[in-house]
């Protein structure tokens, strides 16, 4: 039986990787704009305290994203491999279960977030000056949880079919609307931080409408039936098992941001937290193109691995490693040479800019290694190898970064916090490289 995703196993791998990666890169950059654009308008038109407020809410937003990404990546890995095997029924159920699961969990998160709003805001590290701004942004973003989570999960599922352009436009359209609404609500109507939050949620609603139209339209390989959305325990477990590595990575990243914000509050105050918020946004600009290549090569790996075409899998891995390393190196050079320019995108406070230059350079010392680490982690997710994917995703945060983040400031103060991150990057890359080198023969991959 022929179906729309067969090109993943027949088209030239180089052309295929470009075909899938470019829309994914554009989509990921646009996705980053949701948070970056809010920071741009708030930092320039509302003030440093407001910018610090959204920076403190960022890890909470990451936790919300974690659930969408978990079921999106887990469901997408299962879906693409089953398409490669020709098992359309199982592929449908993988997608349907991912959708149902993320919707149910999003509703639960919203309820919990409302009930424990004040304790959560305190845990995030809000000071008395920043608390009102953080609360206003948090509350509105929370009500958009269902839309943001669904959009992320569905985006991965659509990309797993090979429909990269649809996934891209599902991010591009709402991001453009977000930028327009930010300008209108913040500058024209002077709604401040609330305006930024409302703009974000409204734009995500539009993205969901767009992607649902595709998922349940005619131009898809996955023709969902009602039964596909009934939770199947076996599929649920397998989806969670595969997506757990990404979930753990994002949750640990969120915990680290929260820990970092609290430590920065102790060693550097609100200015240091604002600098960290700027650095996080610079990192998003630098790393989203890299993640786009990883997302572009994952359907190729999953489909061809399921189809037994291991040479195509090996070729796609080599090309992805070349692309992600090249982009990481380019980002590293630009940030090291022009740190002030990147900082000034988000904020005009002279003190933040002055102190931020050193912190930015310190943070990104080994950032050119991140591309290869992300590619190797994405490979294991696509192959359905949950254990190594979990280890690679979590080791940087739990084994390497968290201990240094706690210990180094004791001896080196604020600088110890900034230098903890490149140490984590270096050790994380070393571990990922060691794992893939050890496994290359057992996976029958020539890399």
C-alpha positions in Angstrom: 0.0 0.0 0.0 1.4 3.4 -1.0 1.1 6.3 1.3 2.4 9.9 1.5 5.4 9.2 3.8 7.2 6.7 1.4 9.5 9.4 0.1 11.4 9.2 3.5 12.8 5.8 2.4 13.4 6.6 -1.3 14.6 10.2 -1.8 18.3 11.2 -1.8 19.3 11.6 1.8 21.1 14.9 1.3 18.2 16.4 -0.5 15.8 14.9 2.1 17.7 16.3 5.1 17.7 19.8 3.5 14.0 19.4 2.6 13.0 18.5 6.2 15.6 20.6 8.1 15.1 24.0 6.5 11.4 24.2 7.4 12.2 22.8 10.9 14.9 25.4 11.4 12.6 28.2 10.4 9.9 26.7 12.6 12.2 26.4 15.6 13.4 29.9 15.2 9.9 31.1 15.0 9.0 29.1 18.1 11.8 30.8 20.0 10.3 34.1 19.0 7.3 33.5 21.3 9.6 34.1 24.3 12.2 36.3 22.7 9.7 38.8 21.3 8.0 39.1 24.7 11.4 39.8 26.2 12.2 42.4 23.4 9.1 44.4 23.9 9.0 44.2 27.7 12.7 44.9 28.2 12.6 48.0 26.0 9.1 49.4 26.7 8.2 48.2 30.2 11.5 48.0 32.1 14.1 45.8 33.8 11.9 44.5 36.6 9.3 43.4 34.2 12.0 41.7 32.1 13.3 39.9 35.2 9.7 38.8 35.9 9.2 37.0 32.6 12.7 35.6 32.9 11.7 34.0 36.3 8.5 32.6 34.6 10.5 31.1 31.8 11.4 27.8 33.6 7.7 27.3 34.4 6.9 27.7 30.7 9.6 25.2 29.9 7.9 22.7 32.3 4.7 23.2 30.4 6.5 22.6 27.1 8.0 19.5 28.5 4.7 17.6 28.5 4.0 18.6 24.9 7.5 17.7 23.8 7.4 14.4 25.7 4.3 13.1 23.9 5.3 14.8 20.7 8.7 13.2 20.4 7.6 9.9 21.9 4.6 9.7 19.7 6.5 10.9 16.6 9.3 8.3 17.1 6.7 5.5 17.3 4.7 6.9 14.5 7.6 7.3 12.0 8.9 3.8 12.7 5.5 2.2 12.3 5.0 4.1 9.0 8.4 2.7 7.9 7.2 -0.8 8.8 3.9 -0.2 6.9 1.8 -0.5 10.1 -0.6 2.4 9.5 -3.1 1.3 12.2 -0.4 1.4 14.9 0.9 4.7 13.6 -2.6 6.2 13.9 -3.0 5.0 17.5 0.5 6.4 18.4 -0.5 9.8 17.2 -4.0 9.7 18.7 -2.7 8.6 22.1 -0.1 11.3 22.1 -2.8 13.9 21.4 -5.2 12.6 24.1 -2.5 12.3 26.7 -1.2 15.9 26.2 -4.7 17.4 26.4 -5.5 15.6 29.7 -2.2 16.5 31.3 -2.5 20.1 30.2 -5.8 20.5 31.9 -4.3 19.0 35.1 -1.3 21.4 35.0 -3.6 24.4 34.6 -5.6 23.4 37.7 -2.6 22.7 39.8 -0.9 26.0 38.6 -4.0 28.0 39.7 -4.2 26.4 43.1 -0.5 26.7 44.0 0.2 30.0 42.2 1.8 31.9 45.1 4.0 29.1 46.3 5.1 28.4 42.7 6.0 32.1 42.1 8.0 32.2 45.4 9.8 29.0 44.4 10.7 30.5 41.1 12.7 33.2 43.0 10.6 36.3 42.6 11.6 39.3 44.8 9.1 41.8 46.2 9.9 44.2 43.4 9.4 41.7 40.7 6.5 39.7 42.1 3.6 41.8 40.6 5.1 41.5 37.1 5.7 37.8 37.4 2.2 37.1 38.7 0.5 39.0 35.9 2.5 37.1 33.2 2.3 33.7 34.9 -1.5 33.8 35.3 -2.3 34.5 31.7 0.3 32.1 30.3 -1.1 29.4 32.5 -4.5 29.6 30.9 -2.9 29.0 27.6 -1.3 25.7 28.7 -3.7 23.5 26.6 -2.9 25.4 23.4 0.9 25.6 23.9 1.2 22.0 24.8 -1.0 20.7 22.0 0.8 22.9 19.4 4.2 21.5 20.4 3.0 17.8 20.4 1.1 18.1 17.2 4.0 19.8 15.5 6.2 16.8 16.2 3.6 14.4 15.0 3.0 16.2 11.7 6.8 16.4 11.1 7.1 12.6 11.7 4.9 12.1 8.7 7.4 14.1 6.6 5.1 17.2 6.5 7.9 19.6 7.5 6.3 22.7 5.8 3.0 22.2 7.6 4.9 22.0 10.9 6.9 25.2 10.0 3.8 27.2 9.1 2.1 26.1 12.3 4.9 28.1 14.1 5.4 30.9 11.6 1.8 32.1 11.4 1.2 32.4 15.1 4.7 33.9 15.7 4.0 36.7 13.3 0.7 37.4 14.9 2.4 37.4 18.3 4.8 40.1 17.2 2.0 42.2 15.9 -0.1 41.8 19.0 2.9 42.5 21.3 3.5 45.8 19.5 -0.2 46.7 19.7 -0.9 45.7 23.3 2.4 46.9 24.8 3.2 50.1 22.8 -0.2 51.2 21.5 -2.5 50.2 24.4 0.2 50.3 27.1 -1.0 47.0 28.6 2.5 46.1 29.8 3.4 42.6 30.8 -0.2 41.5 30.6 -0.4 42.5 27.0 2.7 40.3 26.2 1.1 37.3 27.8 -2.3 37.8 26.1 -0.5 38.2 22.7 1.3 34.9 23.3 -1.8 32.9 24.2 -3.9 34.3 21.3 -1.2 33.5 18.8 -0.9 29.9 20.1 -4.7 29.5 19.7 -4.3 30.4 16.0 -1.4 27.9 15.6 -3.6 25.1 17.1 -6.4 25.9 14.7 -4.0 25.8 11.7 -2.4 22.4 12.7 -5.8 20.8 13.5 -7.0 21.7 10.1 -4.1 19.6 8.6 -4.2 16.8 11.1 -7.9 16.1 10.4 -7.8 17.1 6.7 -7.2 15.3 3.5 -3.5 15.8 2.9 -2.1 13.5 5.6 -1.0 9.9 5.9 -2.7 9.6 9.2 -6.5 9.3 8.9 -7.5 9.3 12.6 -10.5 7.4 13.8 -12.3 7.9 17.2 -10.8 4.8 18.7 -7.3 6.1 18.0 -7.7 8.7 20.8 -8.7 6.1 23.5 -5.7 5.7 25.7 -3.9 2.4 25.1 -1.7 1.5 28.1 0.9 -0.2 25.9 1.3 2.7 23.5 1.1 5.2 26.4 4.0 3.4 28.1 6.1 3.2 25.0 5.5 6.9 24.2 6.5 7.9 27.7 9.5 5.6 27.6 10.8 7.2 24.4 9.9 10.8 25.3 11.1 10.5 28.9 14.7 11.5 28.0 13.4 14.8 26.5 11.0 15.3 29.4 13.8 14.8 32.0 16.1 17.1 30.1 13.6 19.9 30.0 12.5 19.4 33.6 16.1 19.4 34.8 16.8 22.4 32.6 13.9 24.2 34.3 15.1 23.2 37.8 18.6 24.4 36.9 17.1 27.8 35.7 15.2 28.0 39.0 18.3 27.1 41.0 20.4 29.5 38.9 17.9 32.3 39.4 17.9 31.8 43.2 21.7 31.6 43.3 22.0 34.7 41.1 19.6 36.5 43.4 22.0 35.7 46.3 25.3 36.5 44.5 24.2 39.2 42.0 20.6 40.4 42.7 17.9 41.2 40.1 20.5 42.6 37.6 22.2 39.2 37.5 18.8 37.5 37.0 18.1 39.9 34.1 21.4 39.0 32.5 20.7 35.3 32.8 17.3 36.0 31.2 19.1 37.7 28.3 21.6 34.8 28.0 18.8 32.3 27.8 17.2 34.1 24.9 20.6 34.4 23.1 21.0 30.6 23.6 17.6 30.1 22.0 18.5 32.1 19.0 21.8 30.1 18.6 20.5 26.6 19.3 17.1 26.6 17.6 18.6 26.2 14.1 20.7 23.3 15.5 17.5 21.7 16.9 15.9 22.2 13.5 18.4 20.0 11.8 18.0 17.4 14.6 14.2 17.4 14.0 14.7 17.3 10.3 16.8 14.1 10.4 14.8 12.3 13.1 11.9 11.2 10.7 14.5 10.0 8.2 16.2 7.9 10.9 13.0 6.6 12.4 11.4 5.6 9.0 14.6 4.0 7.5 15.5 2.2 10.7 12.0 0.7 10.8 12.4 -0.2 7.1 15.8 -1.8 7.6 17.7 0.7 5.5 20.7 1.2 7.8 23.0 2.8 5.2 20.5 5.6 4.8 20.4 6.0 8.6 24.2 6.2 8.8 24.3 8.8 6.0 21.7 11.0 7.6 23.6 10.9 10.9 26.9 12.0 9.3 25.2 14.8 7.5 23.3 15.9 10.6 26.5 15.9 12.7 28.2 18.1 10.0 25.3 20.5 9.9 24.7 20.9 13.6 28.4 21.3 14.4 28.8 23.9 11.7 25.8 25.9 13.0 27.1 25.6 16.6 30.5 26.9 15.6 29.0 29.8 13.7 26.8 30.8 16.7 29.9 30.5 19.0 31.9 32.9 16.8 29.2 35.5 16.4 28.4 35.5 20.2 32.1 35.8 21.2 32.7 38.6 18.7 29.5 40.6 19.2 28.2 39.9 22.7 27.0 43.5 23.2 24.9 43.5 20.0 23.1 40.3 21.2 22.4 41.8 24.7 21.1 45.0 23.2 18.4 43.1 21.3 16.6 42.6 24.5 17.5 45.4 27.0 18.8 48.9 27.1 19.8 49.1 30.8 23.5 50.1 30.7 24.4 48.2 33.9 22.9 44.9 32.4 24.8 45.4 29.2 28.1 46.2 30.9 28.0 43.2 33.3 26.4 41.0 30.7 29.3 41.0 28.2 31.7 38.9 30.4 28.8 36.6 31.5 27.7 35.9 28.0 31.3 35.1 26.8 31.8 32.8 29.8 28.5 31.0 29.3 29.2 30.1 25.6 32.8 29.1 25.8 32.1 25.5 24.7 28.8 26.1 22.9 30.3 24.8 19.6 30.1 21.3 21.1 26.4 21.3 21.7 25.3 20.5 18.2 26.9 17.1 18.2 25.5 16.3 21.6 22.0 17.2 20.5 22.3 15.1 17.3 23.4 12.0 19.2 20.6 12.4 21.7 18.1 12.9 18.9 19.4 9.8 17.2 18.7 7.5 20.1 15.2 9.0 20.5 14.5 8.2 16.8 15.8 4.7 17.2 13.5 4.1 20.2 16.6 3.5 22.4 15.2 5.2 25.5 18.0 4.4 28.0 21.0 6.0 26.2 18.7 8.9 25.1 17.8 9.4 28.7 21.4 9.3 29.9 22.6 11.8 27.2 19.8 14.2 27.9 20.0 14.2 31.6 23.7 13.8 32.4 24.7 17.4 31.5 22.2 18.8 33.9 22.2 16.3 36.8 25.7 14.8 36.8 27.7 17.8 35.6 26.0 21.1 35.7 24.0 21.0 39.0 27.0 20.1 41.2 29.2 22.8 39.7 26.4 25.4 39.9 26.2 24.8 43.6 29.9 24.4 44.4 31.7 26.9 42.2 29.9 30.1 43.5 31.1 29.2 47.1 34.7 29.8 45.9 34.3 32.2 42.9 31.1 34.0 43.7 29.0 35.2 40.7 31.7 34.2 38.1 31.4 30.6 39.4 27.8 30.5 38.3 28.7 31.7 34.7 31.5 29.2 34.3 29.4 26.2 35.5 27.6 26.1 32.2 30.6 25.6 29.8 31.9 22.9 32.1 28.5 21.1 31.7 28.7 21.5 27.9 32.2 20.0 27.7 31.4 17.0 29.9 28.1 16.4 28.3 29.7 16.3 24.8 32.4 13.9 26.1 29.8 11.5 27.5 27.6 11.5 24.4 30.6 10.9 22.1 31.7 8.0 24.2 28.2 6.4 24.2 27.8 6.6 20.4 31.4 5.4 19.8 30.7 2.3 22.0 27.3 1.5 20.4 28.1 2.1 16.7 28.9 -1.5 15.9 25.9 -3.0 17.9 23.6 -0.6 16.0 25.1 -1.7 12.7 25.8 2.0 11.8 28.9 3.1 9.9 29.6 6.3 11.7 
